[in-house]
């Protein structure tokens, strides 16, 4: 084993064994959470400490267009990308022995690029650490397996199961339903094991072909890295079995949307205790302040939790998605849910993020809102009891409105980083403008000859 492979995590070393590494994928997540980077022979990777990419990768929209640079002329200076060795992991679906390594983006003076999503999250974790706190998160991943869809004009349909019938909806928690695509699940488990990624559980959700995958709680940056890796491995597992995996917020009309619920607690670094629980397990002022910060700033954060026009199709009543900023104990109709737990595990579940959000930014925005509540001692509303879907529509319903709220929230922009918010706003307004130029089938069907 060569010197550079000796510093790899245990799972990566176990995957290599006595074999020769053929290729290394140098990866960084863009604004959308899409993996960008370079692949190179392992022998070349072993001889260099960094590589270069233009900073314009953070101005590329999901359609491949380029948003306006909000700072200076579009000269596309190079960033220096340095490997984070702790993230090195297998790419077990490849034909040869390939590793993936997430890289950190720095400018040519050695400073972290402020609009790189991983750096945004790292910045906010540091704000907690400066206060003597350590945030702990646990994301839930929901996604759909679908039949292959190569014509975007055709609706997405559920995949064919092993029974020869298409996956059915309204089968939440059914083991028989999830067995219908058991071979895909088997590959997800195998790929995750090879990559050293921990799965807390997999279950059938309410939609046809919809699956939920839960991750164990831990460090925010590491968990965001895991979600980033999981999205790719799940897509690869699905392709092996002639279907797609999609993380769209609402891929199928009439079915529930897919969320990335984020559970958060905060630990005192010195004592190791959860600051949300006091003596005898009582809820602390910090617990209420964290919720208060979420309630005050999550409306602006929706621009990060729901980053596409499709995202807002998920925010409808009675489809297991929140339309409010209320909080409640074990109440899934509230946007903020406090699950049943012991005091040491007391946490707040943010149910607003869609699975289409960038995991680094979804976690970062959640922590940023809670941080503002903690440092400003923001009071929360009283607990909401009952059905919060009723007459409680208080979050933006379009991407444009959400971006306007983000632009108005000066405190959240300060915590997230104003340079990042400027870049994000430029990218998302470009995407929204492109969408508004598309004429939909609904418009042609109902307006062409009737108005």
C-alpha positions in Angstrom: 0.0 0.0 0.0 1.5 3.4 -1.0 2.0 6.3 1.4 -1.0 8.3 0.2 -3.4 5.3 0.7 -2.2 4.9 4.3 -4.0 8.1 5.3 -7.3 6.9 3.9 -10.2 6.0 6.2 -10.5 2.4 7.2 -13.4 1.6 4.9 -11.5 2.9 1.9 -8.4 0.8 2.8 -10.6 -2.3 3.3 -12.2 -1.7 -0.1 -8.8 -1.5 -1.8 -7.3 -4.5 0.0 -4.3 -5.7 -1.9 -5.5 -4.2 -5.2 -4.2 -1.3 -7.1 -6.3 1.9 -7.2 -6.9 2.8 -10.9 -8.7 6.2 -10.6 -9.5 8.9 -8.1 -12.5 11.3 -8.6 -11.7 14.7 -7.1 -15.2 16.0 -6.2 -16.8 19.2 -5.0 -20.5 20.0 -4.6 -21.9 23.0 -6.5 -24.8 25.3 -5.5 -27.3 22.6 -6.5 -25.3 19.8 -4.8 -24.3 18.4 -8.1 -20.9 16.6 -8.0 -18.3 18.6 -10.0 -14.6 18.0 -10.4 -12.0 15.9 -12.2 -11.1 12.3 -12.5 -7.5 11.3 -12.8 -5.3 8.2 -12.7 -4.4 7.3 -9.1 -0.7 7.5 -9.9 -1.1 11.2 -10.9 -3.3 12.0 -7.9 -0.6 10.6 -5.6 1.9 13.1 -6.8 -0.1 16.3 -6.3 -1.6 18.1 -3.3 -4.3 20.1 -5.0 -5.8 20.9 -8.4 -7.7 23.8 -10.0 -11.2 24.6 -11.1 -12.7 28.0 -12.0 -14.9 29.6 -9.4 -17.6 29.9 -12.0 -18.8 26.4 -11.1 -20.8 28.1 -8.3 -22.6 30.3 -10.9 -23.8 27.4 -13.1 -27.5 26.9 -13.0 -29.3 23.5 -12.9 -30.0 23.9 -16.7 -26.3 24.5 -17.5 -26.6 28.2 -18.0 -24.4 30.8 -16.3 -25.8 33.3 -13.8 -24.4 36.8 -13.5 -21.4 37.2 -11.2 -22.6 39.6 -8.5 -19.1 40.8 -7.6 -16.9 41.5 -10.6 -16.3 40.8 -14.3 -16.7 37.2 -15.4 -13.0 36.3 -15.5 -13.4 32.9 -13.9 -10.3 32.8 -11.7 -9.1 29.4 -10.6 -9.8 28.1 -7.1 -7.4 25.7 -5.3 -9.1 22.5 -4.4 -7.5 20.5 -1.6 -8.5 16.9 -0.7 -10.2 16.2 2.6 -8.7 12.8 3.3 -11.4 11.9 5.8 -14.0 11.8 3.0 -12.2 9.4 0.8 -14.5 6.5 -0.1 -15.1 3.9 -2.7 -17.1 4.2 -5.9 -18.1 0.5 -5.8 -20.3 0.6 -9.0 -17.4 1.3 -11.3 -15.7 -1.5 -13.3 -12.2 -0.7 -11.8 -11.0 0.3 -8.4 -12.0 3.9 -8.0 -12.1 6.3 -5.0 -14.0 9.5 -4.5 -12.5 12.3 -2.4 -14.4 15.5 -1.5 -12.2 18.6 -1.9 -12.3 22.0 -0.1 -12.4 25.1 -2.2 -9.9 27.9 -1.4 -8.9 31.1 -3.2 -5.4 31.7 -4.3 -4.5 33.4 -1.0 -5.5 30.2 0.8 -8.9 31.4 2.2 -12.0 29.3 2.1 -14.2 30.3 -0.8 -17.2 31.8 1.0 -19.8 30.7 -1.6 -18.8 27.0 -1.7 -21.7 25.2 0.1 -19.5 23.0 2.2 -17.6 26.1 3.4 -20.9 27.8 4.3 -21.8 24.9 6.6 -18.3 24.8 8.0 -18.6 28.5 8.8 -21.8 28.1 10.7 -20.6 25.1 12.7 -17.6 27.3 13.7 -20.1 30.0 15.0 -21.5 27.4 17.3 -18.1 26.3 18.5 -17.2 29.9 19.3 -20.1 29.9 21.7 -19.0 26.6 23.3 -21.6 24.5 21.5 -21.5 21.5 19.2 -24.5 21.0 16.8 -25.7 17.5 16.2 -27.9 16.6 13.2 -29.7 13.6 11.8 -31.1 13.9 8.3 -33.9 11.7 6.8 -33.8 11.1 3.1 -36.9 10.4 1.1 -36.8 9.6 -2.6 -38.7 7.8 -5.4 -37.8 4.9 -7.5 -39.4 5.4 -10.9 -39.6 3.7 -14.3 -37.0 5.1 -16.7 -38.2 8.4 -18.1 -36.2 9.6 -21.2 -38.9 11.9 -22.5 -39.5 14.9 -20.2 -42.9 15.5 -21.9 -44.2 12.2 -20.4 -45.3 11.9 -16.8 -43.1 10.0 -14.3 -44.6 6.6 -13.4 -43.8 4.1 -10.6 -41.3 1.3 -11.4 -42.2 -2.3 -12.1 -41.8 -4.5 -9.0 -40.7 -8.1 -8.9 -44.4 -9.2 -8.9 -44.7 -7.7 -12.4 -47.0 -5.0 -11.2 -46.1 -1.3 -10.8 -45.4 -0.1 -7.2 -48.5 1.1 -5.4 -49.0 4.1 -3.3 -50.6 4.3 0.2 -48.5 1.5 1.5 -46.4 3.3 4.1 -44.3 1.0 6.3 -45.3 -2.1 4.3 -42.5 -4.6 4.2 -44.1 -6.3 1.2 -44.1 -3.0 -0.7 -40.4 -2.5 -0.1 -39.6 -6.1 -1.1 -41.0 -5.3 -4.6 -37.7 -3.6 -5.4 -35.5 -5.5 -3.0 -32.6 -5.9 -5.4 -32.2 -2.1 -5.5 -32.3 -2.0 -1.7 -29.7 -4.8 -1.6 -27.3 -2.8 -3.8 -27.9 0.3 -1.7 -26.8 -1.6 1.4 -23.8 -3.2 -0.4 -22.6 0.2 -1.8 -23.0 1.9 1.6 -21.0 -0.8 3.3 -18.2 -0.5 0.8 -18.2 3.2 1.3 -18.3 3.1 5.1 -21.6 4.9 5.2 -24.0 4.1 8.1 -27.7 3.5 7.4 -30.0 3.8 10.4 -33.0 2.2 8.6 -34.9 2.0 5.4 -38.7 2.0 5.1 -41.5 2.3 2.6 -43.0 5.8 2.5 -46.6 6.8 1.4 -45.9 7.3 -2.3 -45.7 4.7 -5.0 -42.1 3.6 -5.1 -41.2 6.1 -2.3 -38.5 5.1 0.1 -37.2 6.8 3.3 -33.6 6.2 4.4 -32.5 7.4 7.8 -29.0 8.3 8.9 -27.6 8.1 12.4 -27.0 11.5 14.2 -23.6 13.1 14.1 -21.4 16.0 12.9 -23.2 18.3 10.5 -20.4 18.5 7.9 -19.9 14.7 7.9 -23.6 14.0 7.7 -24.0 16.5 4.7 -21.1 14.6 3.1 -22.9 11.4 3.6 -26.1 12.7 2.0 -24.1 14.0 -0.9 -22.5 10.5 -1.4 -25.8 8.7 -0.8 -27.6 10.6 -3.6 -25.0 9.3 -6.1 -24.9 5.7 -4.8 -28.7 5.4 -4.7 -28.9 6.6 -8.4 -26.3 4.1 -9.4 -28.1 1.3 -7.5 -31.3 2.1 -9.3 -29.7 2.2 -12.8 -28.4 -1.3 -12.2 -32.0 -2.5 -12.2 -33.4 -0.5 -15.1 -35.1 2.3 -13.0 -34.3 5.8 -11.9 -34.0 7.2 -8.4 -35.2 10.8 -8.2 -34.8 13.3 -5.4 -37.2 15.8 -6.9 -39.5 17.3 -4.3 -42.6 16.4 -6.2 -42.0 14.0 -9.1 -45.4 12.4 -9.4 -48.8 14.3 -9.4 -51.1 13.1 -6.7 -48.4 11.4 -4.6 -46.6 12.9 -1.5 -43.5 14.9 -2.0 -40.0 13.9 -0.8 -38.5 15.7 2.2 -35.2 15.8 3.9 -36.3 16.3 7.5 -33.4 17.5 9.7 -33.3 16.6 13.4 -31.1 19.0 15.4 -29.8 19.2 19.0 -27.0 21.2 20.5 -24.4 19.9 22.9 -22.3 21.9 25.4 -18.7 21.2 24.4 -17.4 21.3 28.0 -20.0 19.1 29.7 -21.1 17.0 26.7 -24.7 17.6 27.7 -27.7 18.5 25.5 -28.4 22.2 26.1 -32.1 21.6 25.3 -32.5 19.6 28.5 -32.0 20.8 32.1 -32.1 19.2 35.5 -34.6 16.3 35.6 -35.0 16.5 31.9 -37.0 19.8 31.8 -36.9 21.8 28.7 -34.5 24.7 28.9 -34.7 28.3 27.8 -32.2 27.4 25.0 -34.7 24.9 23.7 -37.4 27.6 23.3 -34.9 30.1 21.9 -33.7 27.6 19.2 -37.3 27.1 18.2 -37.9 30.8 18.3 -35.0 31.4 15.9 -36.4 28.8 13.5 -39.9 30.4 13.6 -38.4 33.9 13.0 -36.1 33.0 10.1 -37.2 29.8 8.5 -39.5 31.7 6.2 -36.5 33.3 4.6 -34.7 29.9 4.7 -37.3 28.4 2.5 -35.4 29.7 -0.5 -32.7 27.2 0.6 -35.0 24.4 1.6 -37.1 24.6 -1.5 -34.6 25.7 -4.3 -36.7 25.0 -7.4 -40.1 25.8 -8.8 -41.0 22.1 -8.4 -40.2 22.3 -4.7 -43.3 24.4 -3.9 -45.6 21.7 -5.3 -44.8 19.7 -2.1 -46.2 22.4 0.2 -49.8 21.4 0.1 -52.1 20.3 3.0 -52.7 16.6 3.8 -49.7 15.4 1.8 -47.4 15.0 4.8 -45.6 18.3 4.1 -45.6 21.4 6.4 -47.3 24.7 5.4 -46.5 26.5 8.7 -43.9 27.5 11.2 -45.7 26.1 14.3 -44.0 23.7 16.7 -45.5 20.8 18.5 -44.6 17.6 20.4 -44.9 14.5 18.1 -47.2 16.5 15.7 -46.5 15.9 12.1 -48.8 18.7 10.9 -46.4 21.3 12.3 -43.4 22.5 10.4 -41.3 22.0 13.6 -41.8 18.7 15.4 -40.3 17.7 18.7 -40.1 13.9 18.5 -40.7 11.6 21.5 -37.3 11.0 23.2 -35.4 11.0 26.4 -33.9 14.2 27.6 -30.4 13.5 26.3 -31.8 13.1 22.8 -34.2 16.0 22.9 -34.1 17.6 19.5 -36.1 19.7 17.0 -37.1 18.3 13.6 -37.2 20.8 10.8 -39.8 19.4 8.3 -39.6 22.1 5.7 -36.6 21.0 3.6 -37.2 19.1 0.4 -35.0 16.3 -0.7 -34.1 18.4 -3.7 -32.1 20.9 -1.5 -28.4 20.9 -1.3 -27.7 18.9 1.9 -24.9 21.4 3.0 -27.2 24.3 2.6 -30.3 22.7 4.1 -28.4 21.8 7.2 -26.6 25.2 7.2 -29.8 27.2 7.0 -31.4 25.1 9.8 -28.4 25.7 12.1 -28.2 29.4 11.1 -31.8 30.0 12.1 -31.5 28.2 15.4 -28.2 30.0 16.1 -29.9 33.3 15.7 -32.5 32.3 18.1 -30.0 31.1 20.7 -27.8 34.2 20.6 -30.7 36.7 20.4 -32.8 34.7 23.0 -35.8 34.7 20.7 -39.0 33.6 22.3 -40.9 30.9 20.6 -44.7 30.8 20.1 -46.7 28.6 22.4 -46.9 24.9 21.4 -49.5 24.3 18.7 -51.8 21.4 19.5 -54.1 20.0 16.9 -54.1 20.0 13.1 -51.8 22.8 12.0 -52.8 22.4 8.4 -56.1 24.3 9.1 -55.9 28.0 8.2 -52.2 28.1 8.7 -50.5 29.0 5.5 -47.4 31.1 6.3 -44.5 30.1 4.1 -43.8 31.4 0.6 -45.5 29.6 -2.2 -43.2 30.5 -5.0 -39.4 30.6 -5.5 -39.6 34.3 -6.3 -41.4 35.1 -3.1 -38.9 32.9 -1.1 -35.9 34.7 -2.6 -37.5 38.1 -1.7 -37.8 37.0 1.9 -34.2 35.8 2.0 -33.1 39.2 0.6 -35.0 41.0 3.4 -33.6 38.9 6.3 -30.4 40.9 7.1 -29.6 38.7 10.1 -29.8 35.4 8.2 -27.7 36.9 5.4 -25.0 37.8 7.9 -24.8 34.3 9.4 -25.0 32.5 6.0 -22.5 34.9 4.5 -23.5 37.8 2.3 -21.2 36.7 -0.6 -22.8 33.3 -0.6 -26.4 34.8 -0.5 -25.5 37.1 -3.4 -24.3 34.1 -5.5 -27.2 31.9 -4.5 -29.7 34.7 -5.4 -28.1 35.2 -8.8 -28.3 31.5 -9.6 -31.8 31.0 -8.4 -33.3 34.1 -10.1 -31.7 33.0 -13.4 -33.4 29.5 -13.0 -36.7 31.1 -12.1 -36.6 33.4 -15.1 -35.9 30.4 -17.4 -38.9 28.5 -15.9 -41.3 31.4 -16.5 -40.5 31.3 -20.2 -41.8 27.7 -20.5 -45.4 27.2 -21.6 -46.9 24.2 -19.8 -49.3 21.6 -21.1 -51.9 22.8 -18.6 -51.8 26.3 -20.2 -52.2 24.9 -23.7 -55.0 22.6 -22.7 -57.1 25.1 -20.8 -56.2 28.5 -22.3 -55.4 27.9 -26.0 -59.0 27.9 -27.2 -61.0 29.1 -24.2 -59.7 32.5 -23.3 
